[in-house]
Amino acid sequence: MAEEKWVVMVTAQTPTNIAVIKYWGKRDEVRILPINDSISVTLDPEHLCTLTTVAVSPSFDRDRMWLNGKEISLSGSRYQNCLREIRSRADDVEDKVKGIKIAKKDWEKLHLHIASHNNFPTAAGLASSAAGFACLVFSLAKLMNVNEDPSQLSAIARQGSGSACRSLFGGFVKWNMGNKEDGSDSVAVQLVDDKHWDDLVIIIAVVSSRQKETSSTSGMRESVETSLLLQHRAKEVVPVRILQMEEAIKNRDFTSFTKLTCTDSNQFHAVCMDTSPPIFYMNDTSHRIISLVEKWNRSAGTPEIAYTFDAGPNAVLIARNRKVAVELLQGLLYCFPPKPDTDMKSYVLGDTSIVKEAGLEGELPQGIKDKIGSQDQKGEVSYFICSRPGRGPVVLQDQTQALLDPQTGLPK
């Protein structure tokens, strides 16, 4: 390996995912092995994603990482596990244009620079760690010429953040809990790709972008130790729901999908309340959004919107088609209007074409008012994100999108 001061970089984009059958509880804290299977939908990375640039150079004197522009420590076991697993699978790399060769054995002594950026709030219940660790593993695998399929890579990403394994695929994804002690069979598999059910539109109401009081990691640990409902859920309820959800997704059966998604979200939060001491991730605004959706579906006579909440107060609303999504956005903005000095461009993010279709000038149509009922109390929503099911991770060839300088390997 030549000793000149070269830098080799890869930049990748990875989506986040939202579980519709929840993962809550580990049977192995170190390997991050769950007590039940889970299923998620991957969100369009144009709207919610992590961008990561990884670089290697003989001039780097240690592994370093920057998250959202701020340097963070890589000493934690989750980062170390991912780095160790990826390095052990590294292969020969040759960049003929730059005349650089990295032998397989050299990866053990070469250091890495990693820069990562989320285009959404970190640790606010929007699965930022899932997208982050998935992107870290995916980009390093590309940099180091790791010859493994996404399911095999998912077993590495899982050791950083459990849900990260599901962000290595697009569409709908299942995380098999596995049975082996070493976790080698606890991997993610794609159920269907993002084109299979592309009628769906996803609207996220960001109720709070603050860091949550109880992290998912400590919350899960307390639930496993104290909640009898969690044990019942994992053994009796989830195995049946998983089969029903796979069938609903395969058949694009929105009625079954809605029932399963909403009841599983509600049971997850019931487990949190059954934990000692109880954990409260949702707030009054979250509860008002649930009431709005339940009333809407009753008024429509058939389920048109599913809701699900992860470990935080933010609502993920899945509309059965674009027409429903446009009406839903109209209703949400009527119930939760922006503050007087807020620009609509910063209040509705993502696929803003839905805002144009919603035609927000003028009176709310009576039909939508009937569906949402009287909402006297205007809740606090920070902003909305409009999205859809999306693809899995990709390498970005455009070097201008890289977060590290190609000459120095330091943040731009």
N, C-alpha and C positions, 0 to 999 in steps of 0.2 A: 504493500500500500504506500503510495507516494506521500511524502511528508509536507507537501505544499498546503497552504491554508484554504482549501476548498470547502464549500458548503453544499450539501445535497438536501433538497426540501420536497415535501409533499403537502398539499393542502386538500382537505376533504370537508364535505358538508354532510351532516347526519341529522335526521329528523328526530323529534321527540315522539312519544307515544302515550296514549291514554288507555288505561285498562278498562275493559267493559265487564270482565270477570276479574275481581281484584286479587292481587298478591298481598297478603298481610301475614307475616309470621315466618320465621326461619327455623329449620331443624338443625342447621349448622351455621353458627355466626361467622366463622372464619371463611369457609368456602362459599358462603351466602347461598345456601340450599333452602328452597321454600317448603312449606308444609302443604301446599296445594298447587295444582296447575293454575295458569292464568291466561287470559286472552286479551289482546289489545288491538287498537286501531292506530296505525301510523299516520301522523299529520303531515300535510304538505310542507316540505322543508322551506318552501318560499316564504312561509308564514311563521313557522316555529322550528328553529334548528340551532345546532351548534356548528360553528366553523372552527376548524383546528388546523394549524400548520405545525408540522414536525420537521426538525432539521437535525442533521448529523454533520459533525466536522471534527477533524483531529485537533483543532484549536480550542474546542470547548473543554473546560477543566472539570465540569461536573454537570449532572442532569439538572435542568432548571425549567420551571413552568410559570407562565403568566395567564391568569384567568381574568377576562374582562379588563385587561390592561394592568392588573396588579399582580406582582410576583407572589406566588404561594409556595408552601413547602411541599415537597414530594416524599417526605419521610413517612407518611401514613402507610399502614399496611395495605390498604386498598390500591393505592398507586403502585407501591412496590410489587404487589402480587401481579398486577397487569404488566408492568415493565419486565419482570422476571420471566413471565410466561411467554411474552412476545419475543424477547431476546433469545430464549432457548429454541425458538422455532425459526429464527432468522436464517436467511440463505445468502449466497453470493449475489452481489449487486454490481452492475457495470453501467456507467454512464459514458457511452462512447463519444458523445459530443464534447464533454468536459475532460475526457481521458481519465476517468476515475474508476478504480476497481476497489470494491470492499469485499474481502473474503469473509466467509461464514464465521470463522474463528475471531475476526476482528471486532465483531459487534459487542463482545463481552467487555472490551476495554474502551470502546468509543462512547462519548457522552452525547446526550440529546438535549435540544431546546424545544420546548412545546409552548405554543400560544393558542389559547382557546377563547372564543367569544360566543356568548348566547345572545340571540336577538329577542330574548324575553327574560323576565326576572328570575334570578337564581334563588333556589330554596323557598319558593312561594307556593309550592304545590302544583307546579306545571312540569314536573319530571325533567328538570334541568340536569340533574346528575345522570339520568338515564341517557339523554342525548350526549352529554359530555364524555362519559366513559366509553360509550359506543363509538364516538368519533375518535377518541384517543386510540382505541384498539384498532379500528379500521385504518386510520391514517398511518399508524406505526407498522401495521401489517403490509401496507403498500410500500412504505419506505424501505422496509427490511426484506421485501420479496418473500413474504411468508406464504407458503403454498397450502392454505387451508380454506375450506368453504365457509360461508357465513355462519352455519350452525356451529362449526368447530370454534370459530372466532367468538361466537356468542357465549361459549363457556368461559372464555377469558374475560370478556366484558362484564359478565355476571359477577365476577370476583371484585369488580370495582363498585358496581351498583346493580342490585338484582334486576331491576326493570331495564337496565341497559341492554341485556341480551335481546330484548324484543325490538330494539331500535336498529338492529342490523338487517332488517327486512322492511319492505313496504307493505301496504295493504293491511290485512288482518293477520295477526301473528299469535301463535300459541307458545307459551313457555312450559315445556314438560318438566314437572318437578323432579322426575327421575327417582331411582331407588338406591343407586350405588353410593357407598360411603364417600368415594373420592369425587363424586359430583360429575363424573365424565358423561353421564346420561341426562344431566340437568341442562338442557339446551333449548334454544328457540327454533321453531320451524314456521315457515310461511303457510298459512291456510289458503289464502287467495291473494292475488296481487291488487294493486290500487285501482285497476280498471274494472274489476269484477262487480263492484257496487258503487259506481261513480255518480249515482243520483244523490248520494248523501252529502249534506252540507253541515259543517260543524261550526258552531258559534260558541266561543269561550267568553264568559263574563268574568273579567278579572276583578274580583271583589276586593282583594288585597294583594299587593305585590311585596308586602313585608315578609321577612323571614318568619317562619312559624315558630310558636313557642315550644312545641314538642316535635323534635325531628322524627322522621319516619323510622330511623334505626332504633332509637330509644323507645318510641311508641310501640313498635312491633315486639320488642323484647318484653315490655311490661304486659302486653296483651297475651303473649305466649305463656307468661308466668302466672297470670291471674284470671284470664277470661275463660269460663267454661263454654260460653257461646262460641268462642273461636275454635275450640276443639271439635264441637259439634259441626260447625261450619265446614272445617277442613275435611272431616271424615265422611259426613253424611250429605251435606248440601252441595258443595262445589263439584264433586265428581259427576253428579247428575246434571248440574247446570252447564258444565263444560260441554257435555255431549249435546245438550239442547241448543247451546249457543253455536256450536260448530254447524249444526243442522240449519239453524236460522240464517247464518251467514251464507252458507252454501246455496240456500234457496231464496236468498234476499227477502226473507220473511220479516218485514219490519214490525209487525204486531208482536211476534214472539221476541224479536230482538229488543224491543222497547221494554217489555215486561221483565225480561231477564236482566237487562242493563240497569234499570231503575231499582229493582228489588235487590240486586247484588250490591249496588252502591249504598242503599239504605241499610243492608245488613252489615256491611263493612263499618259504617259509622255507628251502628248499634253495638258492634264488637268494641269499638273505641270507648263507648260509654259504659260498656260492661267491664272495662279494664279498671284496675285499682292502682292508683287513683284514676278517675275517668279522664278521657282525653276528648277535648272539644275542638274539632278542626273546622266545623261549619259555624257560621254566625247567623244573625237574624236575616241578613240579606240573602244568604244561601237558602234559608228556609222559605223566604218569600218567593224565590225563584222556583223552588220545588212546587209550592202551592199554585203558582202561575201555570206551570206546565201541566200539573194534574188537572186543573180546571180546563185548560185548553183542550187536552185530549178527551175529556168527558164531553165538552161542548161540541167537538168535531165528530164525536160518535165512533171514532177509530183513532188509534195512536198515530200522531203525526210528529211527535217530538220525544226523544229519549233524553234523560239527564243522567249524569254521573259526576261524582265529586271524588277526587283523590284526597290525599292527606293535606287538606287546606280548604279554604272557603270558596275557591273559584269554581264556577259552574261550567261544565262542558255539556253543551246542548247539541244533540244530533238530530237534524231535521230530515224527514224522509225524502224530500226533494227541494229544488231551488225555490219553487213557488211558496212552499211552507216557510222556508228560511227567510225569504223577503218579508213575509207577513210577520214572522217571529221577530225579526229585527225591528220592524215598525213598532210592535208591541213592547219590546224591551226598551226602546228609546222613549216610548211614551211613559212607561213605569219608572224608568231610571234615566231621566234626562241628564245631559251634561251640565256642569255648572255654567252660569251665564257667560263667563269669559273663556270657555273652552272651545277650541277650534275642532270641528267635526273630524278633521283629518287626523287629529291626535286622540280622538275618542273611539273611532272605529278603524281598526288596523287590519292588515291581511288583505283578503280579497275585497277591495273597496267597491268593486263593480256592483255588489249587492246593495250598497248604500244608494247608488244611483238608481237602481231598480226600485228601491223602497220609496223613492220620491218623497222626501221627508217634509216638504213644505205642505202646509194646509192641515186639515182636520184628519184625525185617525179614522179610517173606515169603521162604521158601526159593527160590521161583522167581526173585526178583530177585537173591538172593545168588548163584545159579548163573550169572546173566547177567554180574555184575560180577566174579566170581572172588574170590580172596583178596586183600584189599588191606591188607597188614600196615602199610605206611607211611602214616600219616595226614598228608596234605599240608595246606599252609596255604592256605585260601581266605578272603579277607576277608569276602565276602558273595556272595549270589546275587541275580540280578534275573530275574523271570519276565515274559515279554512275548509279543508276537505281531506278525504283519505289521500295519502301521498306515497311516493316511492321511497326506497331505502337509500343508504349512503352512496355518495359518488365522489370521485376525485375531481377537483376543479383544475382545469388546465391553465386558466387565465391567471398568470403570475401576479397581476395587479391586485387580486383578491387575497394574496398571501398576507398573513399577519406578522411574518418575520422578514427582515431585510435579507435578500439573497446573497449579499456580500458579507455581512457580519453575523447573520443568524440571530440578531437581537430584534426585539419588537420595533416595528416601524414607528 
